[in-house]
Amino acid sequence: MPEPQQQGAERDLYRDSCVRYLGYANEVGEAFRSLVPAAVVWLSYGVSSSYVLADAIDKGKKAGEVPGPEAGRSTRVTLAVVDTFVWQSLASVAIPGFTINRLCAASLYLLGTMTRWPLPFRKWTTTTLGLLAIPFIVHPIDRSVDFLLDSSLRKLYPSVGKPSSS
């Protein structure tokens, strides 16, 4: 769910509106993996990846519009694009997709070995579990990716004007 924006802050289309939910498309695709053709799951990754790319480009444009010395403009834009792209790729696509995929695969396997439920019922149960897990994994993954980038990639940035992707 988008967080409330601060008073006087510019509204971010990719963080403060329903557009943000496009980043979760692959998680929904992974939850439905046992019920839909693989092409549908891959399409959901295409939607999420498009969201990531659009957000990175948007952050680069905004970094380029910030008043400052022209000499540091390209560095500022590059850092904003790279930081946003890496953060979003990890926090919106790779880690949540893997998490939901493994959760659904494990639940389908366990339901198959521990119950006598018919396969369609097991698949729908797995899909439901995957969908219900999405709201619970978002914030821990976001914070973990913040920690990971703060401990690695962001240490390489110049000390002035560090981008904030999260």
C-alpha positions as CSV (number, residue, x, y, z in Angstrom):
1,M,0.0,0.0,0.0
2,P,1.4,3.4,-0.9
3,E,2.7,5.3,2.1
4,P,1.1,8.7,2.8
5,Q,3.1,11.5,1.3
6,Q,4.7,14.3,3.3
7,Q,2.9,17.7,3.1
8,G,4.5,19.9,0.5
9,A,6.4,16.9,-1.1
10,E,6.1,16.3,-4.8
11,R,3.8,13.3,-5.6
12,D,5.8,10.4,-7.0
13,L,3.7,8.6,-9.7
14,Y,5.7,5.4,-9.2
15,R,5.6,5.3,-5.4
16,D,2.4,7.3,-4.3
17,S,-0.2,6.0,-6.7
18,C,-1.8,2.8,-7.9
19,V,0.9,2.6,-10.6
20,R,3.1,1.2,-7.7
21,Y,1.1,-2.0,-7.8
22,L,2.4,-2.8,-11.3
23,G,5.7,-3.7,-9.5
24,Y,3.8,-6.6,-7.8
25,A,2.5,-8.1,-11.0
26,N,5.2,-10.9,-11.0
27,E,4.3,-11.9,-7.5
28,V,0.7,-12.3,-8.6
29,G,1.9,-14.3,-11.6
30,E,4.0,-16.5,-9.4
31,A,1.0,-17.2,-7.1
32,F,-1.0,-18.3,-10.1
33,R,1.8,-20.3,-11.7
34,S,0.1,-23.7,-11.0
35,L,-3.1,-22.5,-12.7
36,V,-2.0,-20.6,-15.7
37,P,0.3,-21.2,-18.7
38,A,3.9,-20.2,-18.2
39,A,3.5,-17.4,-20.7
40,V,1.1,-15.6,-18.4
41,V,3.7,-15.8,-15.6
42,W,6.4,-14.4,-17.9
43,L,4.0,-11.7,-19.0
44,S,3.6,-10.7,-15.3
45,Y,7.4,-10.4,-15.1
46,G,7.3,-8.1,-18.2
47,V,4.8,-5.8,-16.5
48,S,6.9,-5.6,-13.3
49,S,10.2,-5.1,-15.3
50,S,8.5,-2.3,-17.3
51,Y,7.5,-0.7,-14.0
52,V,11.1,-0.9,-12.7
53,L,12.5,0.6,-15.9
54,A,10.0,3.4,-16.0
55,D,10.7,4.3,-12.4
56,A,14.5,4.3,-13.0
57,I,14.1,6.6,-16.0
58,D,11.8,8.9,-14.0
59,K,14.2,9.2,-11.2
60,G,17.0,9.9,-13.6
61,K,15.0,12.7,-15.2
62,K,14.2,14.2,-11.8
63,A,17.9,14.0,-10.8
64,G,18.7,15.9,-14.0
65,E,16.3,18.7,-13.1
66,V,17.8,19.3,-9.7
67,P,19.6,22.7,-9.7
68,G,23.3,22.2,-9.3
69,P,26.7,22.4,-11.1
70,E,26.4,21.2,-14.7
71,A,29.6,19.2,-14.3
72,G,28.0,16.8,-11.8
73,R,24.7,16.5,-13.6
74,S,25.5,13.3,-15.6
75,T,26.9,11.6,-12.5
76,R,23.8,12.6,-10.5
77,V,21.5,11.2,-13.3
78,T,23.5,8.0,-13.6
79,L,23.5,7.3,-9.9
80,A,19.8,7.9,-9.6
81,V,19.0,5.6,-12.5
82,V,21.4,2.8,-11.4
83,D,20.3,3.0,-7.7
84,T,16.6,3.0,-8.6
85,F,17.0,0.2,-11.2
86,V,19.0,-2.1,-8.8
87,W,16.8,-1.4,-5.8
88,Q,13.6,-1.9,-7.8
89,S,14.9,-5.0,-9.6
90,L,15.8,-6.6,-6.3
91,A,12.9,-5.4,-4.1
92,S,10.1,-5.5,-6.7
93,V,11.0,-8.4,-9.0
94,A,13.8,-10.8,-8.1
95,I,13.4,-11.4,-4.4
96,P,9.6,-11.2,-4.1
97,G,9.2,-13.4,-7.2
98,F,11.6,-16.0,-5.8
99,T,9.9,-15.9,-2.4
100,I,6.4,-16.4,-3.7
101,N,7.6,-19.0,-6.2
102,R,9.2,-21.1,-3.4
103,L,6.3,-20.6,-1.0
104,C,3.8,-21.8,-3.6
105,A,6.0,-24.7,-4.7
106,A,6.5,-25.8,-1.1
107,S,2.8,-25.5,-0.2
108,L,1.8,-27.5,-3.3
109,Y,4.3,-30.2,-2.5
110,L,3.2,-30.4,1.2
111,L,-0.5,-30.4,0.3
112,G,0.2,-33.2,-2.1
113,T,2.0,-35.3,0.5
114,M,-0.1,-34.5,3.6
115,T,-3.6,-34.3,2.2
116,R,-5.8,-36.3,-0.1
117,W,-7.3,-33.1,-1.6
118,P,-8.0,-33.2,-5.3
119,L,-5.2,-31.5,-7.4
120,P,-7.4,-28.5,-8.5
121,F,-8.2,-27.7,-4.9
122,R,-4.5,-28.0,-3.9
123,K,-3.6,-25.6,-6.7
124,W,-6.2,-23.1,-5.7
125,T,-5.1,-23.3,-2.1
126,T,-1.5,-22.8,-3.1
127,T,-2.5,-19.7,-5.2
128,T,-4.5,-18.3,-2.3
129,L,-1.5,-18.8,0.1
130,G,0.7,-17.0,-2.4
131,L,-1.6,-14.1,-2.8
132,L,-2.1,-13.8,0.9
133,A,1.6,-13.7,1.5
134,I,2.3,-10.8,-0.8
135,P,1.4,-8.0,1.7
136,F,3.5,-9.6,4.4
137,I,6.7,-9.9,2.4
138,V,6.8,-6.4,0.9
139,H,8.1,-4.3,3.8
140,P,10.7,-6.9,5.1
141,I,12.1,-7.3,1.6
142,D,12.2,-3.5,1.0
143,R,14.1,-2.9,4.3
144,S,16.4,-5.8,3.5
145,V,17.2,-4.4,0.1
146,D,17.8,-1.0,1.7
147,F,20.3,-2.6,4.1
148,L,22.0,-4.6,1.3
149,L,22.5,-1.5,-0.9
150,D,23.5,0.7,2.0
151,S,26.1,-1.9,2.9
152,S,27.4,-2.4,-0.6
153,L,26.6,-0.4,-3.7
154,R,25.7,2.9,-2.0
155,K,29.1,2.9,-0.3
156,L,30.6,3.4,-3.8
157,Y,28.6,6.6,-4.5
158,P,30.2,10.1,-4.0
159,S,29.2,11.4,-0.5
160,V,27.2,14.3,-1.9
161,G,23.8,13.7,-3.4
162,K,23.3,10.0,-2.7
163,P,20.0,8.9,-4.3
164,S,17.2,7.5,-2.2
165,S,15.4,4.7,-4.1
166,S,13.2,3.5,-1.3
